[in-house]
Amino acid sequence: MSGFVGDLSPQQTAVLEKFRQNVKDVLKPKQGDYYLLRWLRARDFDEKKAEKMLRDALQWRQEMGADTILEDYQPIEVLEKYRTGGILGRDKSGCPIYIDPYGLIDMKGLLRSVKKQDILKKFVQVMESVGKICEEESKKQGRHLEQLTVIYDLKWFGLKHMWKPAVDMYLAIVDASESRYPEVLRRAFVINSPKIFPIIWSIVRPFLHENTANKVVVLSGNYKEALLKEISPDQLPACYGGTLTDPDGDPRCKTYICQGGTVPKECYSQAVPHHAMLTGNIGRGSTLQLEYEVHEPNSILRYEFQTDGYDIGFGVFRKNSKERLKASEMDTILSTQRSNCHLVPEDGAVECDSPGIYVVRFDNTYSWARSKKVYYVIEVLETESKSNMEVSNDDDDNDDDDDEFVMAQDTAF
C-alpha cells in the first residue's frame, strides 16, 4: 500500500491511529490524516521515529518563525535579486511547480552578503508559500493537494559551485526539506546536468530518504518532451518547451523565476565563512607538497587556502607513481601562480580526468627572507565513497625543490 489516505493496509491504519494519539498534544485542528501520513511515510511507518521527527520539526518551526513568516517576512534585497528560482504554473496533477535555474546562482556572493540564517529563512518563506498555494488549490479543485514538482536546471553549473561553504549551504537546505517538510516533493526533474553530476549526486544522495531519491528524475536528450508529459504547455516556460512567457515575451519568465547572476561586490558584508583547516609551515626558499590519490576518473579535487601574512605560490600536478618527482617532471594540472591569499582566501577546484596521484604544491621558493604559514582544506570528491588519504613519502629523499612533505587526513563532508 502507498501510505496515502485511502490506500492504507490494516497495519498502517493501526500505526496511524497510534501516532495520532501520541502527538495529539501538538496537532492543530487542520492537521489531519494527510498531514500525519507525511511524517509516517518519511519514517517508514515507525511511529516513534515519526513522532521524534515531528516534534523536532515543530521546535525548528518555532525557532524559524515559520507559522507567521508569510505575514512578517522582511525581504532582503540581495536575496530577492540574486537567489535563483520561483513558483510558476501547475503540473497535470494540479501541484505547483518550482523552477530553479541553480546553475546561475552565485552562492559565494550570497554568503558574503547575507548570513546563512537569512538564506534558510528565505527557504522557509518559499516552502510556506507552497503550502498556502496547495491549500488554495485544494479548495478550488475539491481535492487534497500537498506536494510540489521541482525542475532543477543545472546549465552553467560548474566547478565554482563546488566551493565547500556553498555546498554546505545547499545541503543544509536539502536537509531542511527532508526533515522539516517531509513528503512535500512529488517529483524533481534535473535537466542540463553537467559531466560532474555523478559527484553532485553522491554528495546529496546520503541526505535523502529512499522515497525522495526515487522521485528524482535526471532527464537527458529531449528533456522538453519528457517535461510536457507531466506539465501542460501553458504551464511551462517557453525556454523549457512550453508556451509561457513574460508580458514582454521573455521565454525564461524572469518576472516569476529569479535568474540569479553574479552578486556585486559592493553588496558584500559578511566575512568569508570559515571552517576547520589544516595548517602547514613552509620554510623560506622551500615548498610544501601534498599528495592525494584519486581512484576514479572524472573526480574533483577541491581546495581552499590562505596565509597569515604574505602571498604564496600554488599549483596542482599529477603523477602515476609514489616516486618523488620535481614539479617539472609531473603533468601540470594547474600551473603555479602566486596568490595574495593573505588578503582574500583562495578557493577553487580542478577536474581529475584520470586516476593517479595529484600533487598540491605550495611554493615559497622565491622568498629567501620569510617563512609562511598556510591554512588549507583539500578534498577529493569521487563518485564512489572512498577514504582519501594523503600519500606519505620518505623525507630522506632530496631534490632541487627542497620539498617538505606532510601526511594528514582529508577533510570530509
C-alpha positions as CSV (number, residue, x, y, z in Angstrom):
1,M,0.0,0.0,0.0
2,S,1.2,3.5,-0.8
3,G,0.7,5.0,2.7
4,F,-1.6,7.8,1.4
5,V,-5.1,8.5,2.6
6,G,-7.4,5.8,1.1
7,D,-4.6,3.4,0.4
8,L,-3.6,2.0,3.8
9,S,-3.1,-1.5,4.9
10,P,-4.7,-2.6,8.2
11,Q,-1.3,-2.4,9.9
12,Q,-0.7,1.1,8.5
13,T,-4.1,2.2,9.7
14,A,-3.3,0.9,13.2
15,V,0.0,2.8,13.2
16,L,-1.7,6.0,12.1
17,E,-4.2,5.8,15.0
18,K,-1.4,5.2,17.5
19,F,0.6,8.1,16.0
20,R,-2.4,10.4,16.2
21,Q,-2.8,9.7,19.9
22,N,0.9,10.1,20.6
23,V,1.1,13.6,19.0
24,K,-2.4,15.0,19.7
25,D,-1.0,17.5,22.2
26,V,0.8,19.4,19.3
27,L,-1.7,19.0,16.5
28,K,-3.7,21.9,15.1
29,P,-7.3,21.4,14.0
30,K,-6.5,21.4,10.3
31,Q,-3.7,18.8,10.6
32,G,-5.5,15.6,9.9
33,D,-4.6,12.3,8.4
34,Y,-3.0,13.8,5.2
35,Y,-0.5,15.7,7.5
36,L,0.2,12.8,9.8
37,L,0.8,10.4,7.0
38,R,3.5,12.6,5.6
39,W,5.6,12.0,8.7
40,L,4.9,8.3,8.8
41,R,5.8,7.7,5.2
42,A,9.0,9.6,5.8
43,R,9.9,7.2,8.6
44,D,8.6,4.0,7.0
45,F,5.6,3.9,9.4
46,D,7.7,3.7,12.5
47,E,5.6,5.9,14.8
48,K,8.3,6.5,17.4
49,K,10.7,7.8,14.8
50,A,7.9,9.8,13.1
51,E,7.0,11.4,16.5
52,K,10.6,12.5,17.1
53,M,10.8,13.9,13.6
54,L,7.6,15.8,14.0
55,R,8.4,17.2,17.4
56,D,11.9,18.2,16.3
57,A,10.4,19.9,13.3
58,L,7.9,21.8,15.4
59,Q,10.7,23.1,17.6
60,W,12.6,24.2,14.5
61,R,9.5,25.9,13.1
62,Q,9.2,27.9,16.3
63,E,12.8,29.0,16.1
64,M,12.5,30.0,12.4
65,G,9.1,31.7,12.9
66,A,7.6,29.5,10.2
67,D,4.0,29.8,11.3
68,T,3.9,33.6,10.8
69,I,6.7,34.1,8.2
70,L,4.2,34.8,5.4
71,E,3.0,37.8,7.3
72,D,6.2,39.1,8.9
73,Y,8.9,38.2,6.5
74,Q,11.2,41.1,5.7
75,P,12.7,40.6,2.2
76,I,16.5,41.2,1.8
77,E,17.2,42.9,-1.4
78,V,20.3,40.9,-2.4
79,L,18.4,37.6,-1.8
80,E,15.4,38.8,-3.8
81,K,17.6,39.8,-6.7
82,Y,20.3,37.0,-6.8
83,R,19.0,33.8,-5.4
84,T,17.6,31.5,-8.1
85,G,14.1,30.0,-8.5
86,G,10.4,30.8,-8.3
87,I,7.0,29.2,-8.3
88,L,5.2,29.2,-11.7
89,G,2.5,27.0,-13.1
90,R,0.9,23.7,-12.1
91,D,1.6,20.2,-13.2
92,K,-1.1,17.9,-14.6
93,S,-1.9,16.7,-11.2
94,G,-2.6,20.3,-10.0
95,C,0.5,20.6,-7.9
96,P,2.5,23.9,-8.0
97,I,5.8,23.9,-9.9
98,Y,9.1,25.3,-8.5
99,I,11.7,26.1,-11.2
100,D,15.3,26.7,-10.1
101,P,18.0,27.6,-12.7
102,Y,20.5,26.7,-10.0
103,G,23.4,26.8,-12.4
104,L,23.1,30.6,-12.4
105,I,23.4,31.1,-8.7
106,D,26.4,32.9,-7.1
107,M,26.3,31.2,-3.7
108,K,29.7,32.6,-2.8
109,G,28.5,36.1,-3.4
110,L,25.3,35.5,-1.4
111,L,27.2,34.0,1.6
112,R,29.5,37.0,1.6
113,S,26.4,39.4,1.5
114,V,24.0,37.7,3.9
115,K,24.0,35.2,6.8
116,K,23.3,31.5,6.3
117,Q,20.3,32.0,8.5
118,D,18.9,34.6,6.1
119,I,19.1,32.1,3.2
120,L,17.4,29.5,5.3
121,K,14.6,31.9,6.3
122,K,14.0,32.6,2.6
123,F,13.8,28.9,2.0
124,V,11.2,28.7,4.8
125,Q,9.2,31.6,3.3
126,V,9.2,29.8,-0.1
127,M,8.1,26.5,1.4
128,E,5.3,28.1,3.4
129,S,4.2,29.9,0.2
130,V,4.0,26.4,-1.4
131,G,1.8,25.2,1.5
132,K,-0.5,28.1,1.1
133,I,-0.8,27.6,-2.7
134,C,-1.6,23.9,-2.1
135,E,-4.4,24.9,0.4
136,E,-5.9,27.3,-2.1
137,E,-5.7,24.8,-5.0
138,S,-7.2,22.1,-2.8
139,K,-10.3,24.3,-2.2
140,K,-10.6,25.2,-5.9
141,Q,-10.2,21.7,-7.1
142,G,-12.2,20.0,-4.3
143,R,-9.4,17.5,-3.6
144,H,-6.4,17.5,-1.4
145,L,-3.0,18.7,-2.7
146,E,0.1,18.9,-0.6
147,Q,3.0,18.3,-3.0
148,L,5.4,20.2,-5.2
149,T,7.0,19.4,-8.6
150,V,10.6,20.8,-9.0
151,I,12.6,21.5,-12.1
152,Y,16.4,21.9,-11.5
153,D,18.2,23.5,-14.4
154,L,21.9,22.8,-14.0
155,K,23.0,24.5,-17.2
156,W,26.1,26.6,-16.4
157,F,26.7,24.6,-13.2
158,G,30.5,24.2,-12.9
159,L,33.4,23.8,-10.5
160,K,32.8,27.2,-9.0
161,H,29.6,25.8,-7.4
162,M,31.7,23.2,-5.6
163,W,33.1,25.7,-3.1
164,K,32.7,24.0,0.3
165,P,30.6,26.7,2.1
166,A,28.3,26.8,-1.0
167,V,27.8,23.0,-1.0
168,D,27.3,23.0,2.8
169,M,24.6,25.7,2.4
170,Y,22.8,23.7,-0.3
171,L,23.0,20.6,1.8
172,A,21.5,22.5,4.8
173,I,18.5,23.3,2.6
174,V,18.3,19.7,1.4
175,D,18.3,18.5,5.0
176,A,15.6,21.0,6.0
177,S,13.5,19.9,3.1
178,E,13.7,16.3,4.2
179,S,13.4,16.7,7.9
180,R,11.1,19.7,8.2
181,Y,8.9,19.4,5.1
182,P,8.8,15.6,4.5
183,E,6.9,14.1,1.6
184,V,6.2,17.5,0.1
185,L,8.2,16.7,-3.1
186,R,6.1,15.0,-5.8
187,R,8.8,14.8,-8.5
188,A,12.1,16.5,-9.1
189,F,13.4,16.8,-12.7
190,V,17.1,17.5,-13.2
191,I,17.8,19.0,-16.7
192,N,21.1,20.1,-18.4
193,S,23.1,18.1,-15.9
194,P,26.9,18.7,-16.2
195,K,29.5,16.0,-16.5
196,I,30.2,16.2,-12.8
197,F,26.6,15.4,-11.9
198,P,27.5,11.9,-10.6
199,I,29.7,13.6,-8.0
200,I,27.0,16.1,-7.1
201,W,24.6,13.2,-6.6
202,S,27.0,11.2,-4.5
203,I,27.2,14.3,-2.1
204,V,23.4,14.9,-2.0
205,R,22.1,11.3,-2.0
206,P,23.0,10.5,1.6
207,F,20.8,13.3,2.8
208,L,17.7,11.9,1.0
209,H,15.3,9.2,2.2
210,E,14.9,6.4,-0.3
211,N,11.4,7.6,-1.1
212,T,12.7,11.1,-2.0
213,A,15.7,9.7,-4.0
214,N,13.3,7.7,-6.1
215,K,11.4,10.8,-7.1
216,V,14.5,12.4,-8.7
217,V,14.5,12.0,-12.5
218,V,17.6,13.1,-14.4
219,L,16.5,13.9,-18.0
220,S,18.9,13.9,-20.8
221,G,18.4,14.3,-24.5
222,N,15.0,15.7,-25.4
223,Y,14.0,16.7,-21.8
224,K,11.3,19.1,-23.1
225,E,9.3,16.2,-24.4
226,A,9.5,14.4,-21.0
227,L,8.5,17.6,-19.1
228,L,5.4,18.0,-21.3
229,K,4.2,14.6,-20.3
230,E,3.9,15.9,-16.8
231,I,3.2,19.6,-17.4
232,S,0.8,21.2,-19.9
233,P,2.5,23.7,-22.4
234,D,0.5,26.6,-21.0
235,Q,2.0,25.9,-17.5
236,L,5.6,25.7,-18.6
237,P,8.1,28.5,-19.6
238,A,8.8,28.6,-23.4
239,C,12.5,28.0,-22.7
240,Y,11.7,24.5,-21.4
241,G,9.3,23.6,-24.2
242,G,6.1,25.2,-23.0
243,T,4.3,28.4,-24.2
244,L,4.5,30.6,-21.1
245,T,6.4,33.9,-21.4
246,D,6.7,37.1,-19.6
247,P,4.5,40.0,-20.8
248,D,7.5,41.3,-22.8
249,G,7.9,37.9,-24.4
250,D,10.8,36.7,-22.3
251,P,10.8,32.8,-22.6
252,R,12.6,32.4,-19.2
253,C,9.7,34.1,-17.3
254,K,12.1,36.2,-15.2
255,T,9.1,38.0,-13.6
256,Y,8.4,34.8,-11.7
257,I,11.7,32.9,-11.8
258,C,14.7,34.7,-10.4
259,Q,17.7,34.0,-12.7
260,G,20.5,34.7,-10.1
261,G,23.6,36.2,-11.5
262,T,26.9,37.5,-10.0
263,V,26.4,39.3,-6.8
264,P,28.1,42.8,-7.0
265,K,31.0,43.1,-4.5
266,E,29.5,46.2,-3.1
267,C,26.8,44.0,-1.6
268,Y,29.4,42.0,0.4
269,S,29.1,42.5,4.2
270,Q,30.0,39.1,5.6
271,A,33.4,37.7,6.3
272,V,34.3,34.7,4.3
273,P,32.8,31.6,6.0
274,H,35.5,29.7,7.9
275,H,35.6,26.0,8.7
276,A,38.2,23.7,10.2
277,M,41.5,24.0,8.3
278,L,44.8,22.1,8.4
279,T,48.0,24.1,8.8
280,G,51.4,23.9,7.3
281,N,54.6,25.8,7.8
282,I,56.7,26.4,4.7
283,G,60.3,27.4,5.2
284,R,61.9,30.2,3.3
285,G,63.1,29.1,-0.1
286,S,61.1,25.9,0.3
287,T,57.8,24.3,-0.7
288,L,55.0,22.2,0.9
289,Q,53.8,19.4,-1.3
290,L,50.7,17.3,-0.5
291,E,49.7,14.2,-2.4
292,Y,46.2,12.8,-2.9
293,E,45.4,9.5,-4.6
294,V,42.5,9.7,-6.9
295,H,40.9,6.3,-7.8
296,E,38.0,7.3,-10.0
297,P,38.2,9.2,-13.4
298,N,36.2,12.5,-13.6
299,S,36.7,13.2,-9.9
300,I,37.2,16.6,-8.4
301,L,40.0,18.0,-6.2
302,R,38.7,20.9,-4.3
303,Y,40.9,23.4,-2.4
304,E,40.7,26.4,-0.2
305,F,43.7,28.1,1.5
306,Q,45.0,31.3,3.0
307,T,48.2,32.5,4.6
308,D,48.6,34.7,7.7
309,G,50.7,37.4,6.3
310,Y,52.2,37.1,2.8
311,D,51.5,35.7,-0.7
312,I,52.3,32.1,-1.7
313,G,52.7,30.1,-4.9
314,F,50.1,27.4,-5.6
315,G,49.9,24.7,-8.3
316,V,48.4,21.2,-8.9
317,F,50.2,18.4,-10.7
318,R,49.7,14.7,-11.4
319,K,51.9,11.6,-11.4
320,N,51.4,7.9,-11.8
321,S,53.7,6.6,-9.1
322,K,54.6,7.3,-5.5
323,E,58.2,8.2,-6.6
324,R,59.1,11.7,-5.5
325,L,59.3,14.0,-8.5
326,K,60.1,17.6,-9.3
327,A,57.3,19.8,-10.5
328,S,58.8,19.9,-14.0
329,E,58.7,16.0,-14.1
330,M,54.9,15.8,-13.5
331,D,51.9,16.6,-15.6
332,T,50.7,20.1,-14.9
333,I,47.0,20.3,-14.0
334,L,47.1,23.9,-12.6
335,S,50.2,25.9,-13.3
336,T,51.9,27.5,-10.3
337,Q,50.9,31.1,-9.7
338,R,51.5,33.4,-6.8
339,S,48.3,34.1,-4.8
340,N,47.6,37.1,-2.5
341,C,45.6,34.7,-0.2
342,H,46.7,36.7,2.8
343,L,44.3,39.4,1.6
344,V,41.5,37.2,0.1
345,P,41.3,33.4,0.8
346,E,41.8,31.4,-2.4
347,D,39.5,28.6,-3.4
348,G,38.6,26.6,-6.4
349,A,38.5,23.1,-7.9
350,V,40.1,21.1,-10.7
351,E,38.8,18.1,-12.6
352,C,40.8,14.9,-12.2
353,D,40.1,13.3,-15.6
354,S,42.4,10.3,-14.9
355,P,43.3,8.3,-11.8
356,G,46.6,8.9,-10.3
357,I,48.4,10.8,-7.5
358,Y,47.6,14.5,-7.6
359,V,50.1,16.8,-6.0
360,V,49.1,20.1,-4.5
361,R,52.1,22.3,-4.2
362,F,52.6,25.5,-2.1
363,D,55.6,27.2,-3.4
364,N,57.8,29.6,-1.3
365,T,61.0,29.2,-3.3
366,Y,61.0,32.8,-4.4
367,S,61.1,34.0,-0.8
368,W,64.5,33.8,0.9
369,A,63.6,36.0,3.8
370,R,60.3,34.8,5.1
371,S,58.7,31.5,6.1
372,K,54.9,31.2,5.5
373,K,52.1,29.6,7.5
374,V,49.3,28.3,5.3
375,Y,45.8,27.2,6.3
376,Y,44.2,24.8,3.9
377,V,41.4,22.4,3.2
378,I,41.8,20.0,0.3
379,E,39.2,17.3,-0.6
380,V,38.9,14.7,-3.3
381,L,35.3,14.2,-4.4
382,E,34.7,10.9,-6.1
383,T,31.5,9.2,-7.4
384,E,32.3,6.2,-5.2
385,S,32.8,6.8,-1.5
386,K,36.5,6.2,-0.6
387,S,38.6,7.3,2.3
388,N,41.2,9.6,0.7
389,M,44.5,9.9,2.5
390,E,47.5,11.9,1.5
391,V,50.3,9.6,0.4
392,S,53.2,9.6,2.8
393,N,56.7,10.0,1.4
394,D,60.2,9.4,2.8
395,D,61.6,12.7,4.0
396,D,65.2,11.4,3.4
397,D,64.8,11.9,-0.3
398,N,66.1,15.2,-1.7
399,D,65.6,17.1,-4.9
400,D,66.2,20.5,-6.2
401,D,62.8,21.7,-5.0
402,D,63.6,21.0,-1.3
403,D,60.0,19.9,-0.8
404,E,58.5,19.4,2.7
405,F,56.0,16.5,2.9
406,V,53.2,16.0,5.4
407,M,50.6,13.4,5.9
408,A,47.1,14.3,7.1
409,Q,43.5,13.0,6.8
410,D,41.4,14.7,4.2
411,T,38.6,16.9,5.5
412,A,35.3,15.1,4.5
413,F,31.7,16.2,4.2
